[in-house]
């Protein structure tokens, strides 16, 4: 907070006014206004402020559609175009494809394993070898018929579960469990879809398609992590989802991979092409779509969002398979699957969440820290001022480019990271992220969420 007066003066010279009151930064310029929930102990970044106000100022070329409200959660930091941790509401006939970008429906999936750390500790090395092969070394067998992908895109997740042939991984999957788990996937039933928006490879006539991306976490901050339940804050909620101290859970952070890149890139280009000739282009690079194009984007986005769900399902089933083969059958269940990079229709508005998580009243959400810090299961409180949202993590504090100049080290031996790329140990080190404690506390005190359980990292797998 000591640097805030300097930042405030610097932003004022750019026409941006900033005030701070009760843990909230209020931002405005001549085009827009926004709010940021951020503890005084964490820095407010000028680039992120400019990006959020640019995001909040987006309107259609005719001025009839645009952003109604903009805010940000405490993991707020600069992104490529739109800032991470931002939540923006537009009217129901308007969308901003670049706000979501190409990692459509990036999200988190958490499953229980039915096993404790005490039971798994003696088997740790064997489990690590198995999961390294399955998750990082392409040691998976996940055949999918083109008809199953078409069913996923055209009809939805339930049709995909019904159509996958019982070969490879699918021969060991409990389909009735997957169908029952659909109800715990936040926002999934809201996504439309159509095979016409999918890459040709996924909807072609090949009998069997072994998609190189399906069942992969992807790079950057994506991961699969075995965690240990460290503390319970809401005993009733923990009992309902089957959690007790010492239990091992698996948290999966991944998105739509190449399908999302294909859809997102095409629609960002489409939004740019749709801009009227002769009209000055927005300097921010954020183009909106309205009318029929907006509705079609939502279908295209939903196509990629459904794929992201399938990708997280496969990752979870790979973990379940390796655990079952190593330890025998165990009672595993889905806690929640929740997106944090998507547009959802809520109360006749399009809510764009760029690195922010839905936190409607009574709904579970996941807020991971870093691979050396705790993660939290939380229950949303549906705070209208923050568009029923919460952070999707702690948020980066140091850019990857800066971290590449230093050597990575691990001072804490209570957790380990398994990766085939040593630079991940530096780029994704705990020092690269904000501490999760203040991020969580700020949201609890502001009434966005209530903590249910704290999870400590044990083994993290990063591609």
C-alpha positions in Angstrom: 0.0 0.0 0.0 3.0 2.3 0.5 3.4 2.6 -3.3 -0.3 3.5 -3.9 0.1 7.3 -3.8 2.7 7.1 -6.6 0.6 4.7 -8.6 -2.5 6.9 -8.1 -0.6 10.0 -9.4 0.8 8.1 -12.4 -2.6 6.8 -13.3 -4.2 10.3 -12.9 -1.7 11.6 -15.5 -3.3 9.0 -17.9 -6.8 10.1 -17.0 -7.5 7.3 -14.6 -8.9 8.1 -11.2 -8.4 5.6 -8.4 -9.8 5.6 -4.9 -9.4 3.0 -2.2 -12.0 2.2 0.5 -12.6 -0.8 2.7 -10.4 -3.1 0.6 -11.9 -2.1 -2.7 -10.2 0.0 -5.4 -12.7 2.1 -7.4 -11.4 2.9 -10.9 -12.8 5.3 -13.5 -11.9 7.3 -16.6 -13.9 9.2 -19.1 -15.1 5.9 -20.8 -15.8 3.4 -18.0 -15.6 2.5 -14.3 -14.8 -0.7 -12.4 -14.1 -2.1 -9.0 -11.3 -4.3 -7.8 -11.4 -6.3 -4.5 -7.7 -6.5 -3.4 -6.1 -6.6 0.0 -3.9 -3.6 0.8 -1.0 -6.0 1.3 -1.1 -7.0 -2.4 0.0 -4.6 -5.2 -2.4 -3.0 -7.7 -0.7 -3.2 -11.1 -1.1 -0.2 -13.5 -1.3 -2.4 -16.6 -4.1 -4.5 -15.2 -6.0 -1.3 -14.3 -5.7 0.0 -17.8 -6.8 -3.4 -19.2 -9.8 -3.6 -16.9 -11.0 -0.1 -17.9 -10.5 -1.0 -21.6 -12.6 -4.2 -21.0 -15.3 -2.2 -19.2 -15.5 0.4 -22.1 -16.2 -2.1 -24.9 -19.3 -1.3 -26.9 -20.8 -2.2 -30.2 -20.0 0.0 -33.2 -23.5 1.5 -33.1 -23.3 2.1 -29.3 -26.5 0.1 -28.6 -24.8 -2.7 -26.8 -21.9 -3.0 -24.4 -20.6 -3.6 -20.9 -23.0 -2.9 -18.0 -20.7 -3.7 -15.1 -17.0 -4.6 -14.5 -15.2 -5.8 -11.5 -12.2 -8.0 -10.5 -11.3 -10.5 -7.8 -8.1 -10.5 -5.7 -6.1 -12.7 -8.2 -6.3 -9.6 -10.5 -3.2 -9.2 -12.7 -2.4 -8.3 -16.3 -3.4 -10.7 -19.1 -2.7 -10.8 -22.8 -5.6 -8.5 -23.7 -8.0 -8.7 -20.8 -6.8 -8.9 -17.2 -6.9 -12.1 -15.3 -9.5 -12.1 -12.5 -11.9 -9.8 -14.3 -15.7 -10.2 -14.4 -17.7 -8.2 -16.9 -21.4 -8.2 -17.6 -22.9 -7.3 -21.0 -26.4 -7.2 -22.2 -27.7 -10.6 -23.5 -27.2 -9.7 -27.1 -23.5 -8.8 -26.9 -20.3 -10.8 -26.3 -16.5 -10.0 -26.4 -14.6 -13.1 -27.8 -11.1 -11.8 -27.0 -12.1 -11.5 -23.3 -12.3 -15.3 -23.1 -9.6 -15.9 -25.7 -8.5 -19.4 -26.7 -8.4 -21.3 -23.5 -12.2 -21.6 -23.5 -13.7 -23.2 -20.4 -10.4 -23.6 -18.7 -11.5 -24.9 -15.3 -11.0 -27.1 -12.3 -12.2 -30.6 -11.5 -11.8 -32.1 -8.0 -12.3 -35.8 -7.3 -12.0 -37.7 -4.0 -9.9 -40.9 -4.2 -11.4 -42.8 -1.3 -7.9 -43.2 0.1 -5.8 -41.5 2.7 -2.2 -40.2 2.6 -1.3 -42.8 5.2 -2.5 -45.6 2.9 -0.9 -44.1 -0.3 2.5 -43.0 1.2 4.1 -46.5 1.0 2.9 -46.7 -2.7 4.0 -43.2 -3.6 6.9 -44.0 -6.0 4.9 -46.6 -7.9 1.9 -44.1 -8.1 4.2 -41.3 -9.4 5.6 -43.6 -12.1 2.2 -44.6 -13.2 0.7 -41.1 -13.3 3.8 -39.7 -15.0 3.4 -42.1 -17.8 -0.3 -41.6 -18.1 -0.4 -37.8 -17.7 2.9 -36.6 -19.1 4.4 -39.4 -21.3 1.5 -40.1 -23.6 0.9 -43.5 -21.9 -2.8 -43.4 -22.3 -5.2 -45.2 -24.6 -8.3 -43.0 -25.1 -9.9 -43.9 -28.5 -13.0 -41.9 -29.5 -15.2 -42.5 -32.5 -16.0 -39.5 -34.7 -19.7 -40.2 -33.9 -19.0 -39.7 -30.1 -17.3 -36.4 -30.7 -20.2 -35.3 -33.0 -22.6 -36.4 -30.2 -20.7 -34.3 -27.7 -20.8 -31.2 -29.8 -24.3 -31.5 -31.2 -26.1 -33.1 -28.3 -24.0 -32.7 -25.2 -22.0 -34.5 -22.5 -24.6 -37.2 -21.7 -24.7 -38.2 -25.4 -20.9 -38.4 -25.5 -20.9 -40.7 -22.4 -23.4 -42.9 -24.1 -21.6 -43.1 -27.5 -18.0 -43.7 -26.5 -17.1 -47.3 -27.4 -15.9 -49.6 -24.5 -12.3 -49.7 -25.7 -9.1 -48.5 -24.0 -9.7 -46.3 -21.0 -13.5 -46.3 -21.7 -13.6 -50.0 -21.1 -12.7 -49.3 -17.4 -14.9 -46.2 -16.9 -18.0 -46.4 -14.7 -20.4 -44.6 -17.1 -23.3 -44.5 -14.6 -21.0 -42.6 -12.3 -20.0 -40.2 -15.0 -23.6 -39.5 -15.9 -24.4 -38.9 -12.2 -21.5 -36.5 -11.9 -22.9 -34.2 -14.7 -25.0 -32.5 -12.0 -21.9 -31.4 -10.2 -20.5 -29.6 -13.2 -21.2 -25.9 -12.8 -22.5 -24.2 -16.0 -22.2 -27.3 -18.2 -25.9 -27.6 -18.9 -25.9 -24.0 -20.2 -23.5 -24.6 -23.0 -24.9 -25.1 -26.5 -22.7 -26.6 -29.3 -22.5 -27.7 -32.9 -20.1 -29.9 -34.7 -19.9 -27.2 -37.4 -17.7 -25.2 -35.1 -15.3 -28.0 -34.3 -12.1 -28.8 -36.1 -12.5 -31.2 -39.0 -10.4 -33.9 -37.4 -12.8 -34.3 -34.5 -15.9 -34.7 -36.6 -14.5 -36.6 -39.6 -15.5 -40.1 -40.7 -12.6 -41.9 -39.1 -13.9 -44.8 -37.1 -11.4 -44.3 -34.3 -9.7 -41.0 -33.4 -6.9 -40.9 -30.9 -6.9 -37.2 -30.1 -3.4 -36.1 -29.0 -4.8 -33.4 -26.7 -7.7 -35.3 -25.0 -6.6 -36.2 -21.5 -3.7 -33.7 -21.4 -3.3 -30.9 -18.9 -1.5 -28.5 -21.3 1.3 -26.1 -20.4 1.6 -22.9 -18.3 -0.2 -23.0 -15.0 -2.3 -26.2 -15.8 -1.7 -29.2 -13.6 -3.0 -32.4 -12.1 -2.3 -32.4 -8.3 -2.7 -34.9 -5.6 -3.7 -33.0 -2.4 -4.3 -33.9 1.2 -7.3 -32.6 3.1 -5.5 -30.5 5.8 -8.4 -28.8 7.6 -12.2 -28.7 7.5 -14.0 -25.4 8.2 -17.6 -26.5 7.4 -18.2 -29.9 8.8 -21.7 -30.3 7.3 -20.5 -29.4 3.8 -17.5 -31.6 4.0 -19.6 -34.5 5.2 -21.9 -34.1 2.2 -19.0 -34.3 -0.3 -17.3 -37.1 1.6 -14.2 -35.3 2.9 -12.2 -35.9 6.1 -8.7 -34.8 7.3 -6.0 -36.9 5.8 -8.0 -37.8 2.7 -6.2 -37.6 -0.7 -8.0 -35.8 -3.5 -7.0 -35.1 -7.1 -7.4 -31.5 -8.5 -7.3 -31.1 -12.2 -6.7 -27.7 -13.9 -7.1 -27.8 -17.7 -9.1 -26.5 -20.6 -10.1 -27.0 -24.2 -6.6 -27.3 -25.6 -6.4 -27.2 -29.4 -10.2 -27.2 -29.9 -10.4 -24.0 -27.8 -7.5 -22.5 -29.7 -9.3 -23.2 -33.0 -12.6 -21.8 -31.9 -11.2 -18.8 -30.0 -8.8 -17.7 -32.8 -11.5 -18.0 -35.4 -14.0 -15.9 -33.5 -11.5 -13.2 -32.4 -10.7 -12.8 -36.1 -14.4 -12.8 -36.9 -15.1 -10.0 -34.4 -12.3 -8.0 -36.0 -13.6 -8.6 -39.5 -17.1 -7.6 -38.5 -15.9 -4.1 -37.4 -17.4 -1.5 -39.9 -15.1 -0.3 -42.5 -14.0 3.3 -42.0 -14.7 3.3 -38.3 -11.7 3.7 -36.0 -10.7 0.3 -34.5 -10.5 0.0 -30.7 -7.0 0.5 -29.4 -7.5 -2.2 -26.8 -8.0 -4.9 -29.4 -11.3 -5.9 -27.7 -14.0 -6.2 -30.3 -17.6 -7.0 -29.4 -20.2 -9.0 -31.4 -23.9 -8.4 -31.3 -27.1 -9.9 -32.7 -26.8 -13.1 -34.7 -23.0 -13.1 -34.5 -23.1 -12.9 -30.7 -25.6 -15.8 -30.6 -23.4 -17.9 -33.0 -20.3 -17.2 -30.9 -22.1 -18.6 -27.8 -22.7 -21.8 -29.8 -19.1 -22.0 -31.0 -17.8 -21.2 -27.5 -20.1 -23.9 -26.1 -18.6 -26.4 -28.5 -15.1 -25.8 -27.1 -16.5 -25.7 -23.6 -18.0 -29.2 -23.9 -14.6 -30.4 -25.1 -12.9 -28.9 -22.1 -15.3 -30.8 -19.9 -14.4 -34.1 -21.7 -10.7 -33.3 -21.4 -11.0 -32.9 -17.6 -13.1 -36.1 -17.4 -10.4 -38.1 -19.2 -7.7 -36.7 -16.9 -9.8 -37.6 -13.8 -10.5 -41.1 -15.2 -6.8 -41.7 -15.9 -6.1 -40.9 -12.2 -8.9 -43.2 -11.1 -7.6 -46.0 -13.4 -4.0 -45.9 -12.1 -5.2 -45.7 -8.5 -7.5 -48.7 -9.0 -4.8 -50.8 -10.6 -2.3 -50.0 -7.9 -4.5 -50.0 -4.8 -7.7 -51.8 -5.8 -11.1 -50.3 -6.3 -11.9 -47.3 -4.0 -14.9 -45.1 -3.6 -14.1 -42.0 -5.7 -16.6 -39.2 -6.3 -16.7 -35.9 -8.1 -16.7 -32.9 -5.7 -17.2 -30.2 -8.3 -16.2 -29.2 -11.9 -16.2 -25.5 -12.3 -15.1 -23.1 -15.2 -13.2 -19.9 -14.9 -12.7 -18.7 -18.4 -16.1 -18.6 -20.2 -19.3 -16.6 -20.8 -22.4 -17.7 -19.0 -25.9 -16.3 -19.4 -27.1 -15.3 -15.9 -30.1 -13.1 -15.1 -30.5 -12.1 -18.7 -26.9 -10.8 -18.9 -23.8 -12.4 -20.4 -21.2 -12.7 -17.6 -17.7 -12.9 -19.0 -15.3 -14.4 -16.5 -11.6 -14.1 -17.4 -9.8 -16.1 -14.8 -12.7 -15.8 -12.4 -15.0 -18.5 -11.0 -18.8 -18.6 -10.6 -19.7 -18.4 -6.9 -23.5 -18.5 -6.8 -25.1 -19.0 -3.4 -24.6 -22.6 -2.2 -22.5 -23.6 -5.2 -19.0 -25.1 -4.6 -16.0 -23.5 -6.2 -12.2 -24.2 -6.1 -9.5 -21.7 -5.4 -6.0 -23.2 -5.8 -2.9 -21.6 -4.5 0.5 -22.5 -6.1 2.1 -25.9 -6.2 3.7 -25.1 -2.8 0.7 -23.4 -1.2 -2.7 -24.5 -0.1 -5.9 -24.8 -2.2 -9.4 -24.3 -0.9 -12.8 -25.7 -1.5 -15.3 -22.8 -0.9 -19.0 -22.3 -1.0 -20.3 -19.3 -3.0 -22.5 -16.6 -1.4 -23.8 -15.1 -4.6 -22.7 -11.5 -3.9 -24.4 -9.3 -6.5 -21.8 -6.5 -6.4 -19.2 -9.0 -7.6 -21.5 -10.7 -10.1 -21.6 -13.9 -8.1 -18.0 -14.6 -8.7 -14.7 -15.4 -6.8 -11.1 -15.7 -7.7 -9.9 -18.7 -9.7 -6.6 -18.9 -7.7 -4.0 -16.8 -6.0 -3.0 -15.0 -9.1 0.5 -14.4 -10.5 2.8 -11.9 -8.8 5.8 -12.3 -11.1 5.7 -12.8 -14.8 7.2 -15.9 -16.3 9.8 -14.0 -18.3 11.3 -12.5 -15.2 11.4 -15.9 -13.4 13.3 -17.5 -16.3 16.3 -15.5 -15.3 16.6 -17.2 -11.9 17.3 -20.7 -10.7 14.5 -22.7 -9.2 14.7 -24.3 -5.8 12.4 -26.0 -3.4 12.9 -25.3 0.2 9.8 -27.2 1.4 10.1 -31.0 1.1 6.4 -31.6 2.0 5.4 -31.5 -1.7 7.0 -32.3 -5.0 6.5 -31.4 -8.6 6.8 -33.9 -11.5 7.5 -32.4 -14.9 9.3 -33.3 -18.1 10.3 -29.6 -18.6 12.6 -28.2 -15.9 11.6 -24.6 -16.7 8.2 -25.3 -15.2 9.9 -25.5 -11.8 11.0 -21.9 -12.2 8.0 -20.5 -14.1 5.4 -22.0 -11.8 7.4 -21.8 -8.6 5.4 -20.8 -5.5 7.3 -17.5 -5.5 5.6 -16.6 -8.8 2.2 -16.4 -7.1 0.5 -14.3 -4.5 0.0 -15.9 -1.1 -3.3 -17.6 -1.0 -4.1 -16.5 2.5 -4.8 -12.8 1.9 -6.6 -13.6 -1.4 -9.0 -16.0 0.4 -9.5 -13.8 3.5 -10.4 -10.7 1.4 -13.2 -12.6 -0.3 -14.5 -14.1 2.9 -14.6 -10.7 4.6 -16.3 -9.2 1.6 -19.0 -11.9 1.6 -18.2 -13.6 -1.7 -17.5 -17.0 -0.3 -17.2 -19.2 2.8 -14.3 -21.7 3.1 -15.2 -25.4 3.3 -11.8 -27.2 3.4 -8.1 -26.5 3.0 -6.1 -28.8 0.8 -2.3 -29.1 1.0 -0.3 -30.1 -2.1 1.4 -33.4 -2.1 2.4 -34.3 -5.7 1.9 -32.0 -8.7 2.2 -33.1 -12.3 2.9 -30.4 -14.9 3.5 -30.9 -18.6 
